[in-house]
Amino acid sequence: MGGQRKPPQARDRLIGARLRAVRREQTDLSLERAAQRIGWSLATMSRIETGKKHVSTEKLLAQIRQ
């Protein structure tokens, strides 16, 4: 069971919405450019921002700190 993906939850939608708001309000980065800067694909970044993909806090912080 350790390798199974978690389905997105309300928490994921909230985190995604906050990430999108921060990106739009505090940077001039497009979704594509933001994904490139942190090393995610455009699809992954889009799914995270729309809350359709679960992302762990640890993974999110690790990517942002790079």
Secondary structure, 3 states (H helix, E strand, C coil): CCCCCCCCCHHHHHHHHHHHHHHHHHCCCCHHHHHHHHCCCHHHHHHHHCCCCCCCHHHHHHHHHC
